[in-house]
């Protein structure tokens, strides 16, 4: 069995601020942007966290 790196997924609370950070400051280029998921050409992916009362800030 071969294990390969595919991509990194980060869970974020504020998609707008995160998108701004990664595109403007980090120079990432958006590949796909759809409901709660943002994928950059580099393979980095952001997913919006859904409020979960069992998780702490």
N, C-alpha and C positions, 0 to 999 in steps of 0.2 A: 504494500500500500504506500503510495506517495502522498505526502502532505504538502500542499502548496498554499501560499498566501494569496488570497483573493482580494479582500478589501477591509478597511477599517470602518466600523459603524459607531458613531457617537450619538448618544441620546441627549437631547437638548430641551430645555424648558421654553426658551424664547427663540423661535425659528427665525424671526426677522433680524434680531440682533446677531444671531449666530451666522446667518447668511452674509450679513454686512461685514462681520469680522473676517470670515474666510475668503470672501471675494475681494474686499477692499484692502485689508491689511496683509493677508497671506497670499493674495494673487491667484486663488483657485478659480477655475473656469467651470461654470455649471453645465452639466451634461443633461440631467433630467431634474425637473422641479414639479412635483405633484403632491397632492394632499398629504402633508405631514412627512414627506420624504424628499430629501435633496441629495442628489448624487453629483459629484464633481468628476471631471475628466481624469483626475489623478487616482480615482478609485475610492477616495474618502466619501463617506455617506453620513448624512445627518438625519436622524429620525426624531420627530417631536414626541416628547414624553406626554403621556396622558396622566392627569392627576390621579394619584393613587394614595388614599388616606393611610395606607400601611407604610409608606415610605416617608422618611424624614428628610428635611432640607439640609 
